[in-house]
């Protein structure tokens, strides 16, 4: 392959993966055309794309983009990217890989430009879960302060209520007593 053709292919890969920071690299070999097309269509409906890549060119493109991917380049490679987070992407790829377990082997995953194992990618929180956790942590101090302020006020309110109930009980008892 000439250098001009390689450069053109690298330019296409750079353009394709310019904003991608989360991806999964897998080996898809032996899957028939109909099953592969159905798999691609099902993933595309979920916002996930697949592309078969040439290892040496993709390795260069990713290293120029600042992504570290070293353990994924043996044999044929298909890159999957999309979804809202690496966790969502990994879960979808795991579902597809289980369905076609003889033909799909997951090699590695990349989360925010750094290589992680596929198991780690599956364990990471989705975007919604991460946002929920941040909101919970941000609100925790405020809820503790509110609880601390309300706790003494609740005790005082309880004591006032008890005192008023005692006065109400004492008042009817005095009214029912015979006068001399």
FIMIPA-311453 format. One record per residue (C-alpha): residue number from 1; x, y, z. Coordinates in steps of 0.02 Angstrom, whole numbers, plus 50000, padded with zeros to 5 digits. Example, Ala and Ser with C-alpha at 12.3 -4.5 7.8 and 13.67 -1.06 7.14 Angstrom:
% residues 2
<atom nr="1" xx="50615" yy="49775" zz="50390"/>
<atom nr="2" xx="50684" yy="49947" zz="50357"/>
% end
This chain:
% residues 180
<atom nr="1" xx="50000" yy="50000" zz="50000"/>
<atom nr="2" xx="50072" yy="50169" zz="49953"/>
<atom nr="3" xx="50104" yy="50305" zz="50080"/>
<atom nr="4" xx="49973" yy="50417" zz="49998"/>
<atom nr="5" xx="49838" yy="50284" zz="50017"/>
<atom nr="6" xx="49889" yy="50250" zz="50198"/>
<atom nr="7" xx="49883" yy="50435" zz="50236"/>
<atom nr="8" xx="49711" yy="50449" zz="50157"/>
<atom nr="9" xx="49649" yy="50303" zz="50263"/>
<atom nr="10" xx="49726" yy="50379" zz="50420"/>
<atom nr="11" xx="49639" yy="50545" zz="50381"/>
<atom nr="12" xx="49473" yy="50454" zz="50368"/>
<atom nr="13" xx="49505" yy="50366" zz="50534"/>
<atom nr="14" xx="49555" yy="50531" zz="50616"/>
<atom nr="15" xx="49395" yy="50611" zz="50555"/>
<atom nr="16" xx="49290" yy="50462" zz="50612"/>
<atom nr="17" xx="49366" yy="50451" zz="50787"/>
<atom nr="18" xx="49403" yy="50637" zz="50817"/>
<atom nr="19" xx="49277" yy="50657" zz="50960"/>
<atom nr="20" xx="49279" yy="50477" zz="51022"/>
<atom nr="21" xx="49352" yy="50448" zz="51197"/>
<atom nr="22" xx="49258" yy="50288" zz="51244"/>
<atom nr="23" xx="49267" yy="50132" zz="51138"/>
<atom nr="24" xx="49278" yy="49943" zz="51139"/>
<atom nr="25" xx="49396" yy="49843" zz="51027"/>
<atom nr="26" xx="49340" yy="49669" zz="50982"/>
<atom nr="27" xx="49373" yy="49528" zz="50861"/>
<atom nr="28" xx="49225" yy="49481" zz="50749"/>
<atom nr="29" xx="49271" yy="49331" zz="50641"/>
<atom nr="30" xx="49161" yy="49201" zz="50559"/>
<atom nr="31" xx="48994" yy="49289" zz="50584"/>
<atom nr="32" xx="48884" yy="49271" zz="50430"/>
<atom nr="33" xx="48834" yy="49428" zz="50335"/>
<atom nr="34" xx="48650" yy="49424" zz="50385"/>
<atom nr="35" xx="48688" yy="49406" zz="50571"/>
<atom nr="36" xx="48822" yy="49541" zz="50563"/>
<atom nr="37" xx="48706" yy="49661" zz="50473"/>
<atom nr="38" xx="48567" yy="49629" zz="50600"/>
<atom nr="39" xx="48691" yy="49656" zz="50743"/>
<atom nr="40" xx="48752" yy="49819" zz="50667"/>
<atom nr="41" xx="48573" yy="49882" zz="50640"/>
<atom nr="42" xx="48522" yy="49837" zz="50818"/>
<atom nr="43" xx="48674" yy="49928" zz="50888"/>
<atom nr="44" xx="48647" yy="50078" zz="50775"/>
<atom nr="45" xx="48470" yy="50098" zz="50845"/>
<atom nr="46" xx="48554" yy="50120" zz="51015"/>
<atom nr="47" xx="48678" yy="50248" zz="50947"/>
<atom nr="48" xx="48825" yy="50126" zz="50937"/>
<atom nr="49" xx="48932" yy="50111" zz="50781"/>
<atom nr="50" xx="49051" yy="49974" zz="50725"/>
<atom nr="51" xx="49199" yy="49987" zz="50607"/>
<atom nr="52" xx="49327" yy="49859" zz="50557"/>
<atom nr="53" xx="49500" yy="49940" zz="50559"/>
<atom nr="54" xx="49677" yy="49904" zz="50505"/>
<atom nr="55" xx="49775" yy="49882" zz="50667"/>
<atom nr="56" xx="49934" yy="49977" zz="50621"/>
<atom nr="57" xx="49841" yy="50129" zz="50555"/>
<atom nr="58" xx="49717" yy="50134" zz="50698"/>
<atom nr="59" xx="49858" yy="50118" zz="50826"/>
<atom nr="60" xx="49942" yy="50272" zz="50749"/>
<atom nr="61" xx="49781" yy="50372" zz="50741"/>
<atom nr="62" xx="49738" yy="50334" zz="50922"/>
<atom nr="63" xx="49913" yy="50375" zz="50984"/>
<atom nr="64" xx="49909" yy="50541" zz="50890"/>
<atom nr="65" xx="49740" yy="50577" zz="50972"/>
<atom nr="66" xx="49816" yy="50544" zz="51144"/>
<atom nr="67" xx="49729" yy="50377" zz="51175"/>
<atom nr="68" xx="49828" yy="50234" zz="51248"/>
<atom nr="69" xx="49775" yy="50070" zz="51172"/>
<atom nr="70" xx="49909" yy="49936" zz="51176"/>
<atom nr="71" xx="49830" yy="49766" zz="51213"/>
<atom nr="72" xx="49701" yy="49763" zz="51075"/>
<atom nr="73" xx="49793" yy="49749" zz="50911"/>
<atom nr="74" xx="49816" yy="49562" zz="50881"/>
<atom nr="75" xx="49712" yy="49487" zz="50739"/>
<atom nr="76" xx="49564" yy="49570" zz="50654"/>
<atom nr="77" xx="49496" yy="49718" zz="50750"/>
<atom nr="78" xx="49325" yy="49797" zz="50752"/>
<atom nr="79" xx="49301" yy="49958" zz="50850"/>
<atom nr="80" xx="49134" yy="49995" zz="50933"/>
<atom nr="81" xx="49093" yy="50170" zz="50996"/>
<atom nr="82" xx="48941" yy="50274" zz="51042"/>
<atom nr="83" xx="48810" yy="50271" zz="51178"/>
<atom nr="84" xx="48811" yy="50391" zz="51323"/>
<atom nr="85" xx="48954" yy="50311" zz="51421"/>
<atom nr="86" xx="49082" yy="50172" zz="51418"/>
<atom nr="87" xx="48973" yy="50073" zz="51539"/>
<atom nr="88" xx="48822" yy="50078" zz="51424"/>
<atom nr="89" xx="48931" yy="50035" zz="51274"/>
<atom nr="90" xx="49013" yy="49890" zz="51365"/>
<atom nr="91" xx="48846" yy="49820" zz="51423"/>
<atom nr="92" xx="48775" yy="49824" zz="51247"/>
<atom nr="93" xx="48932" yy="49743" zz="51175"/>
<atom nr="94" xx="48927" yy="49610" zz="51312"/>
<atom nr="95" xx="48746" yy="49570" zz="51265"/>
<atom nr="96" xx="48794" yy="49553" zz="51081"/>
<atom nr="97" xx="48951" yy="49452" zz="51122"/>
<atom nr="98" xx="48850" yy="49330" zz="51228"/>
<atom nr="99" xx="48726" yy="49308" zz="51086"/>
<atom nr="100" xx="48866" yy="49271" zz="50961"/>
<atom nr="101" xx="48993" yy="49199" zz="51083"/>
<atom nr="102" xx="49080" yy="49090" zz="50952"/>
<atom nr="103" xx="49114" yy="49236" zz="50836"/>
<atom nr="104" xx="49145" yy="49389" zz="50945"/>
<atom nr="105" xx="49289" yy="49407" zz="51067"/>
<atom nr="106" xx="49309" yy="49570" zz="51161"/>
<atom nr="107" xx="49492" yy="49623" zz="51169"/>
<atom nr="108" xx="49496" yy="49786" zz="51266"/>
<atom nr="109" xx="49404" yy="49946" zz="51310"/>
<atom nr="110" xx="49453" yy="50129" zz="51316"/>
<atom nr="111" xx="49374" yy="50246" zz="51443"/>
<atom nr="112" xx="49408" yy="50431" zz="51420"/>
<atom nr="113" xx="49562" yy="50394" zz="51314"/>
<atom nr="114" xx="49643" yy="50268" zz="51433"/>
<atom nr="115" xx="49641" yy="50082" zz="51409"/>
<atom nr="116" xx="49545" yy="49980" zz="51538"/>
<atom nr="117" xx="49494" yy="49799" zz="51545"/>
<atom nr="118" xx="49323" yy="49754" zz="51482"/>
<atom nr="119" xx="49274" yy="49699" zz="51658"/>
<atom nr="120" xx="49319" yy="49872" zz="51724"/>
<atom nr="121" xx="49216" yy="49953" zz="51586"/>
<atom nr="122" xx="49066" yy="49848" zz="51635"/>
<atom nr="123" xx="49085" yy="49899" zz="51818"/>
<atom nr="124" xx="49093" yy="50086" zz="51782"/>
<atom nr="125" xx="48935" yy="50188" zz="51815"/>
<atom nr="126" xx="48829" yy="50249" zz="51671"/>
<atom nr="127" xx="48816" yy="50436" zz="51642"/>
<atom nr="128" xx="48649" yy="50446" zz="51733"/>
<atom nr="129" xx="48717" yy="50348" zz="51881"/>
<atom nr="130" xx="48871" yy="50458" zz="51892"/>
<atom nr="131" xx="48766" yy="50618" zz="51887"/>
<atom nr="132" xx="48651" yy="50547" zz="52022"/>
<atom nr="133" xx="48799" yy="50505" zz="52132"/>
<atom nr="134" xx="48871" yy="50681" zz="52112"/>
<atom nr="135" xx="48703" yy="50761" zz="52153"/>
<atom nr="136" xx="48684" yy="50649" zz="52306"/>
<atom nr="137" xx="48858" yy="50693" zz="52368"/>
<atom nr="138" xx="48826" yy="50878" zz="52339"/>
<atom nr="139" xx="48661" yy="50873" zz="52434"/>
<atom nr="140" xx="48723" yy="50766" zz="52579"/>
<atom nr="141" xx="48800" yy="50909" zz="52681"/>
<atom nr="142" xx="48644" yy="51016" zz="52658"/>
<atom nr="143" xx="48530" yy="50874" zz="52714"/>
<atom nr="144" xx="48639" yy="50844" zz="52867"/>
<atom nr="145" xx="48630" yy="51029" zz="52913"/>
<atom nr="146" xx="48441" yy="51030" zz="52889"/>
<atom nr="147" xx="48427" yy="50875" zz="52998"/>
<atom nr="148" xx="48535" yy="50954" zz="53133"/>
<atom nr="149" xx="48428" yy="51112" zz="53132"/>
<atom nr="150" xx="48263" yy="51019" zz="53131"/>
<atom nr="151" xx="48310" yy="50894" zz="53265"/>
<atom nr="152" xx="48314" yy="51017" zz="53412"/>
<atom nr="153" xx="48163" yy="51108" zz="53343"/>
<atom nr="154" xx="48070" yy="50943" zz="53335"/>
<atom nr="155" xx="48113" yy="50906" zz="53516"/>
<atom nr="156" xx="48053" yy="51077" zz="53573"/>
<atom nr="157" xx="47892" yy="51058" zz="53472"/>
<atom nr="158" xx="47863" yy="50888" zz="53552"/>
<atom nr="159" xx="47888" yy="50960" zz="53727"/>
<atom nr="160" xx="47769" yy="51106" zz="53691"/>
<atom nr="161" xx="47639" yy="50983" zz="53628"/>
<atom nr="162" xx="47657" yy="50875" zz="53784"/>
<atom nr="163" xx="47641" yy="51028" zz="53897"/>
<atom nr="164" xx="47484" yy="51088" zz="53807"/>
<atom nr="165" xx="47406" yy="50914" zz="53818"/>
<atom nr="166" xx="47439" yy="50911" zz="54006"/>
<atom nr="167" xx="47356" yy="51081" zz="54027"/>
<atom nr="168" xx="47204" yy="51022" zz="53926"/>
<atom nr="169" xx="47189" yy="50866" zz="54034"/>
<atom nr="170" xx="47205" yy="50969" zz="54195"/>
<atom nr="171" xx="47075" yy="51096" zz="54140"/>
<atom nr="172" xx="46931" yy="50971" zz="54112"/>
<atom nr="173" xx="46975" yy="50885" zz="54276"/>
<atom nr="174" xx="46958" yy="51049" zz="54373"/>
<atom nr="175" xx="46794" yy="51091" zz="54286"/>
<atom nr="176" xx="46716" yy="50922" zz="54331"/>
<atom nr="177" xx="46767" yy="50935" zz="54515"/>
<atom nr="178" xx="46616" yy="50986" zz="54632"/>
<atom nr="179" xx="46626" yy="51157" zz="54707"/>
<atom nr="180" xx="46604" yy="51174" zz="54895"/>
% end
